[in-house]
Amino acid sequence: MAEFTLKIRRYSPESGEGPYWESFETELPGHRSVLEGILQVKDRQDGSLAIRCSCRAAICGSCGVKVNGKPMLACNTHLEWAQSNSKDGEITVEPMGNMPVLKDLIVDMDAVHWKKIQRITPWLLPDGEPPEREYVVPHESMVDVTQSMACIQCGACVSDCLSMEVDPLFIGPAALAKAYRFVGDPRDGQHEERLRDLAEDPHGIYDCTHCFFCIEACPKGVAPMSQIMRLRRLAGSDYEIDDRNNGHRHEQAFVDNIRKHGLLHEADLLPDSYGGKLHPRTVPELVDSLPVITRALLRRKVTPQNALLHPHKASEEVKRIFEKVEGRPERLEFNLYVSGTEDDPDAPGPEDEQGPHDSGAGADGQAQQAGSGPQKKRS
Ligand code: FES
């Protein structure tokens, strides 16, 4: 047995008071979970403490909270790990971010998370008559969507999404990862319509800013940002959707910019994103950006000389990288979620990494059921 201090963010809307911190002592073996610590507090010290939980085995996704400032499943986070990763020995527990708090550690998932999931039409939309018997889906197609299917809807990625902090209407990492589950499924007959919808929406796939926080936060290895990037590649490259948000052209401008300069040349980026310096679409955008450009000049982040004449040219190494990538006959992507080989039952998986938990319902367990072996695919 060891003693742990849980510093819990409390909030009760009926009291009329704002949120506050309250510390509780718990006594439990260090390998027990933060959820068990909270439930012990609730049982022995304060029955009014509110937390949502069900399976206690990292399956149902209901116990998402922030532990020491990071979103996690409370049932999948060991007390001793949380204590050793705290600032001053006190384990802080607070409700997840980007969602309104209902009481103590319970957030309103309906108001944000589930609303966004509904937005992406979260069911298959097959074309034509259903087959007489079951649909037969190629093995590799299902492996491709396994990663997004592993989501348990805990909302950890939503909690940490920086884009959603800035734009609460952003469809968000969980819902977009779910969207890939249908876009990658050969039984769905609306791939292009789905992609067009998500690309044209100003709060859709191009609203993600690649902060990687959702990848770090996800307890199941879903890597929502990677699913968003797959949706983008499918929309922009495979279906050639020229979205009105200019998202695909902006991405292309980055690639061309690096191809030419080796280092990003910001002054070219905006005009190139809108079709070049002389394109009619560029002029209003440049006028709109004048305050930003002026600030950058005044703060000497950029000089007029650098802005007009980028001194850098792409090196031979950069050129070789482009040649190698573009010389491939097809785009290959590795499904990093599925690890090991069929002949190698002991192959390491994501659960072997050291983290807040080291046992139980790891994402890899589900992946191995769906099919193992290093998977590469074209998406
Ligand atoms: Fe089900 Fe934690 S209680 S995931």
Residues whose N, C-alpha, C, O or C-beta is under 5 A from the ligand:
A	BS01	FES	C53 S54 C55 R56 A57 A58 I59 C60 G61 S62 C63 L73 C75
